[in-house]
Amino acid sequence: MKLFTTSQIREIDEYTIKHEPVASIDLMERAATVCVSWLSEKFDSNTQLFIFAGPGNNGGDGWAIARLLAGKGYLHIRFFLLNISSSLSHDAAINRERLIQQNIVQIGLINSPDDFPVINEEAVVIDALFGSGLSRPLAGIAAALVKHINKAHCQVISVDIPSGLMGEDNTENDHDTIIRADHTLSFQFPKIAFFFAENENYTGRWHILDIGLHNEAIENIKTPYFYLEEKDIRNFIRPRKKFSHKGTFGHALLIAGSYGMMGAAVLAAKACLRTGAGLVSAHIPARGYEIIQTSIPEAIVSIDPSEICFSQVPDLIPYNAIGIGPGIGTHSPTLKALKELLTSCTRPAVIDADALNLISVNKDLIKLIPKNSILTPHPKEFERLAGKSISGYDRLKKQTEFSEKHQLIVVVKGAHTTISLPDGRCYFNSTGNPGMATGGSGDVLTGIITSLLAQGYAPTEAAMAGVFLHGLAGDIAAFKYGHEALIASDIIACIGEAFQQIKKNDEL
């Protein structure tokens, strides 16, 4: 799915109005209708509802929602207009008159804090104060009302976007003057701001409601941002032919593990095998030999001369893909061997964990990384690579700039893992859950992506499919074991089911 800035979404709205064609008031009615459908599924007609509207089109949605809910038998609705403008937007004014003519809903004006209603904890607030067009923090009576709603400790549902939140960059926003919603009903697309951790307290769980914006505009307007979904990955996954053999699916080399950290090598190699590589070799320090042979009999062992760490690059000729980093440590011999590997490697590699940490303190190594290699840092590792970020939006900019400058694929792990490509595109992942915030989860991802590279997937395909499969396997594992009990091995055990789910849905 394409993602757009708020200004682009307005452009798509305008195109829809002109070319569907549809009157703007009817498009607003369409938006209000899908909101009411969602609300009526979640709350019964006895629910006490407080609807707060501003003077613009977001407020217009609020007027229409009030009327439609009242028409469905919701009789405990109190409607409040934040009276900060001498006039309403054209469509909001029409919907105000429609609500007045219906003569069911009690309407109040908020001119000062003295007009703020008492909101009990059992009530539900529908926030239709301000849309995504804000360019500065809320102030005055608007800010005071937002704070009043946030103190109510009741459920809050925001229409399109939480009031006070800007659609992309909130670095300089006043975070005390943003609605803290439990649910956000976003029209057609999620806003880019929804993908940043610092905004989770404001968006709550967000839901995409289709309001039928014009497909031609969606297709023609260019954007670097995308939301990675199953239908995208389904196009990548390759069916296996009857006469395939292990050589067909490549030979992966994983350089992983050190004394005390052999579990990372085990997890990465197991994940690599489970994802379908024909052969997997684990290059490990000598003391890890028995661990690998016992834990993963299917893996081939390449033994480093060092007892405790990676110190020497093996012959790379037999391998179709290389992954390095999980648990290798930051020993001096490892730094020397890493530099030798980057110098001699002629194809894109997967670089993770301690390999990234070594590169971070020896940044001259960045220029040695083969183009289109896949770097998989968590946020702190990325910070060490590219510098500190003051917000999620700032980190996203640094990430895309880093990818373009060095012609590398960067996967910053976390909720909605971001994948930036050398051509400037950036994908936000749709799979994964908090249970995956556990030691070894990143090692599993390294194994998955390395496996796909070995099988001949292009680096961009390997990164996107690998991230999606990793998250989907984690979602299946979370369903079985719960977030708290989930461990990295559970993700590996569910990789097969993740493949099966994608294939099954492909047949539907």
N, C-alpha and C positions, 0 to 999 in steps of 0.2 A: 504494500500500500504506500502510495506517495504521501508525504507529509509536507505541509505548507506553512509559511509564516502567516500571521493574522492578516497582513495586507493582501497576501495572495488569496486567502479564503474570501475576503471581501470582493476581490476581483472575480472569483468563481461564482459568488452570490449574484453579482451584477450580470455576469454572462448568462446565468440560468434565467434570471428575470427577463432578459432581453431575447434569448434564443429559444427558451422552451416553447413559447413564452409563458410567463406566469407573473401575475401582479405581486409586488413585494408583500402586500398584506396577506395574500394567499400563501406565499412561501413562509411567512411568519406563522400562519395558521397550521401549516404542515409541521413546522418545528414544535409548536405547542402541542399538537395532537400526539406526536411520538413521545413527548415528555409525559403527557397525561397517561398514555398507555403504560409507560414504565412505572409511574407513580401508583396507578390503580392496581397494578400487580403486587406492589410491595406494601401498600397501606390501605386499610379498609375505610369505608365511608364514615366511620365514627371517629377517625383520627382528627385531632385538633390541628389545623394548619395555619401557619402565619406566613403570608407571602409578602415579601418586601421588594418593591420595584423602584427603579430609578427612572429618569426622564427620557432615556434613549430607547433603542430597539430591544435591548436586553429586558428593560422594563416592559416593553410591549409584549414580549413573550410571557412575562408574568401576568399581565392583564388577561391575555388569552387563556393561559393555564387556569387562572381562577374561574373564568367563565365556563370552561369545558369541564372542570372538576365539579363545579356547582350543578351543571347540567347532568352529571352522572350521579347526583345524589349526595355529594359531599356537602354537608350543611354546617360544619364547624370551621368555616374559613374566615379568617380576618385578613384583610388586605390593607397594606400601608404603602403610600407613595412618599418617597423621599423628596420633599418639595424644595428643590434647590435650583429650579429653573423656571423662568416665566412661561415656558411652553414645553410641551412634549414633542418627541419626534412624530412625524406624520402618521406612521402606522401605530405607534403607541397611543396616540390620540383617538384613532378609530376604535382601537380595542378598549380604551377607557369607556367610550360611549356605549359600546356593546355590553360591557359589564354593568354599567349604570342602568341600561334599558332592561337587562335581565332581572334586576331588582331582587337579587338573592343575597349577594355578598356584602358584608359590612366593610365600608371603605373609610380609612383614616388618613390624615395628612401628618407628616412629620416635619415640623418647622424648627424644632429645637429638641434638646435632650429631654425636656419635660414631656414630650409626646411619645417617648419610647415606651412600648407596651411591656408589661411583665410577661415573660415567656416561661412557662413551666417546663420541667424536664421531660414530661411525657409528650409534649407537642413536637411537631415537625416544622422546621423553617424551610421555606423555598426561597432561595436567594436569586433574585433577578434584578439586582441593583445596577451592576455595571458589567459590560461585556469585555471582549478582548482588545478593544481599541484604546485602552488606557496607555498613556505615555509618561505619566508621572504618578507618584504615590498619592493615595487618598489623603485628604486633610479635612479639617473642620468637622462639620456635622456628619459628613459621610464616614469619616474615619471613626468618629465617636459611635455611630450606629453599628459599624462592623465590630467594634470592640464589645458593644452591648450584646450583640448576637453571639459572639464567641464565648461570652461569660455565661450564657444560658445553659450550657451543658445538655442541650437537646440534640436530636438528629438534625443535620443541615444538608439540604440537597441544593447544589448550585446548578443553575441553568447555563450551559455552554462552558463557563469558566468561573472559578470562584472570584467573587468581586474583589478587586484590588490587585489580583494577580495579572501580570503582563504575559503576553503570549509566548515570548521567547526569553528575553534577558531580564532577570529580576535582581541583578547584582546590586543596583543602587535603590532598590525598592525598600519601603518601610514594612518590615515583615510583621509588625504589630497591627497593621491596618489592612490585613488580607483575611477574608473569610476562611475559617477552618471547616471545610466541608467534610461530611462523611462519604458523600457520593457526588460526583460531577457528571452531568449528562452533556457530553460534548457532541456537537452537531457534525456529522459526516466524518470528521477526522479528530484524532487527539491533537492537542496543541503541543508544540515542541517543549514548552516549559514543563509539561507533565512528566517528562522523562528524567528529570533531575532530582536527586535525593532530597535536596533542601526544600522542595515543593510538595513532598508527599503529605506533610501535615495540613496542607491547604486543599489539595485535590481529593484526598481520601481515595476510595476506589473510583476510577473513572470508567465510563461506559460510552461507547460510540453509538450514536443514534443516527440512522440513515434518513436524511431529509430529501433525498433525490436530487442532489445538485448535478448539474449537467456534465455528462461523461466526457464530452468533447473538450470542455474547459479543463477538466481534471487531467486529461491525456496531454493536452497541448502546453499547459503551463509547466515550465521546467523548475525543478527543485533538486538540491543535492541530498535531501533527507528522505528516508524511506523507513517503513515499519516492516520488519521481516516476519512473514507469516508462512504457514505450512504450504500454501499453494506456490510460493516462491521456491521452496526447497524441493517440492515434488518434481519440479522441472530438472533439478540437478541429479537426483538419485538415479543411478544407472542399473538397469536390470542385468542379472547375471545370465550368461548364455550357457546352454547345455554342455558344450565342450570346453568350457573354461577350466583352468587348472591354477595351482597356487602361483605360478609364474605370471599369470594374467593379472593378478591383483597386487603385484609389486612387492618389493622388499624394503621394509622401513628400518631405519636405524634410530634408536633412542639412546642418547648419551645422558645418563641420569644416575642419581644416587651418589652417596659418599658415606663414610663411616658414621653410623647413627641415623642416616637418612635413606636407608635402602627401601623403605616403604614407598617413597615417591617413585622410584624406578619400577617397583612392582605394579603400582596403580597405573602409571603411564603405559607400561608394556601390555598389561591386561586390557586396558581400554583400546589400545591400538589393535590388538588381536580381535576384540569383540566388534570393532567397527569394520573389519573385513580385509585387512591387509593379508596378502598371501603368506608372507614371512615377516617376522619381527625379530630383530637382533637388539639386545640390550647391552650397550657398552658400559661396563661397571668396574669399580675398583675390585681388586682381587678378593678382598674379604667378603664381598657380597655374592660370591659365586654360589655358595650353597643356598643362600636365600632365594636367589632367582630360580635356580634349578628346581628347588622344592616347591616354590610358590607358583611358578608358571612353567610347567613342563613343555608347553607348546613353543616357548621362546628359545631363540638361539642366544648363547652367551658370548660376548666379546669381552675379553678380560684385559683391563688396563694394567700396565706394569706397576702402577702404584697400588699399595695395599688399601689406601684409604680415600683416594680421590681421583678424579679425571685428570690425567697428566699427559696423555699422548693421543693424538688423533689416529684412529685406525684407517686402513685403506678404504676410501670412500667409493671406489669404483663399483662394488656390487649393489649399491643401494639406490633406490628410486627416490627416497625422501629421508630427510634428517630432522629429528627433533632434539633439542638440547636445553637443559636447564633444571628440570625437576630434581631438587635435592643435591645438586653437585657441589654446593658450598662455594666459598670465595677464596680458596687457597691460592697461594702464588703459582704453583705448577698448573692449576686450573686456568688461571688467567692467561698464562703463556700458551696453553693448549687451545683455549678458546680463540685466541688471536690466530693461531695456526689454522684452526678449522675455518674461520671466516675468510682467511686468505685463500685457502685451497678449495672451498666449496663453490661449485659452479652453478648451482640451482637453488631456487628459493628454499629456505629452511623455516622451521618453527622454533622460535626462540622465546624462552619462558624463564621465570623465577630467577635463580642465581645467575644464570647467563645474562639476564637483563640487569641484575644488580652490579655485575662486573662491568658491563658496558656503561652503566650510569656513572661510575667513578673513573672510567677510562673512555671518555666520549669520542676520542679519536677512532675508536673501533666502529662507530656508527657508519662511517663511510666504507667500511669493509663488508658490511652486511649485504649479501646478494639482493638485488632489486626484487621486489615482490615477495620478499620473505614476510612471514607472519609473526608479529610480536604480540605476546599475550600478557601484558601487565595487569595487575590489579591497580586501583587508583594511586596508591602510595608508590608503587614501582614506576608508574607512568610519571608521577610528580618528580621522581628522582631523574627520570630521563629528560623530561621537557620543561621542568620548572613548576613552581607552586601555582595553583589556581585558586581564585577567590570565590568561584562558584562553579556549578555544574556546566553552565553555559560557557564560561571562560575556559574550562577544561576541554569542552567539545571543540572550541575554536583552536586551542593548542594542539589537540589530537589531529584535526583535519590538516592543519598547517604542517605538522610533523610528517604526516603521511605523504603529502604532496612534495614537501621539500626533499625528503630522503627516498621517495618512491617505494614506500613500504606499506604493508597492510598492518594496521594497529587494532588490536582487540582489547578494549579496556573492560575488564570483567566487573560484573556487579548486576544489580537489578537493571533490566533492559540493557544488557551488555551492548556497547557500541562498537561497530566495525567501520573503521575509516579506510578508504581506498586511495591509491595514488592519484586517481583522477578527480578527487574532491568529493566523491559520494560518501555518504555516511548512513549506515543502517542501525536501527534500534531493534534489539531482539524482543520477540513476544513470548518466549518460553522461559521457564526457570522460576524459582521460588526461594524464600528465605531459608529453607532447610538446607540449601546447597552452600550456605555460608559455613563451611566445615573444612577442616584440614584435608588436603588431598584432592579437593574438587577441581582445582586448577591443573593438577597433574593429569587428571582424567581428560580434561579438555585438550591438553597437549597431545596425549596419545590419540585422541579421536581425530584431530586435525592432521597429525602426521600420517595417520593411516589413510585418510582420504587423499592426501598429496601422493602417497606411494601408489595408490590405485590409479593415478593419472588425472585426478580432478585438477582443474586450474586453481591457482592459489586463491583467487577470489571466491570460487565455488567451495573450496575446502574450508575457508574461513567461515563463510556464511552457513553452509550446511553443518559444519562442525559445531558452531555455536548453537544453532537451532536444535540439533540432535542432543547435544549435551543438556540443554535446558529441558527438552521434552522428556528425556530419560529421567532427569531429576524430578519432573512433575509426576511421572508415573511412580517413581520411588516414594515421593511425598504422599501420594494417594494411598500407598500400601502401608507406609511406616509412620507417617506424620512428619512434620517439620523438625520437631525436636530430636527424633530418633534417627533421622537420616544421616548416613555416613557415605563417604566417597565410593566405597565398594558397592553400595546399593545402586548408585548411578550406573556403574559398569554393568551390573546385573540386569539393568533395564534398557540397555542400548538396543538389544534385539527387539524388544516390544516397541521401542520408539520407531525403528525401521518398519515394523509390521503395521503400526498405526498409520504411517504415511502411505504405505502401499495400499492398505485397506481403503483409505479415504480416496486414493487415486482411482480405485475401481468403482466408486459410487457414482 
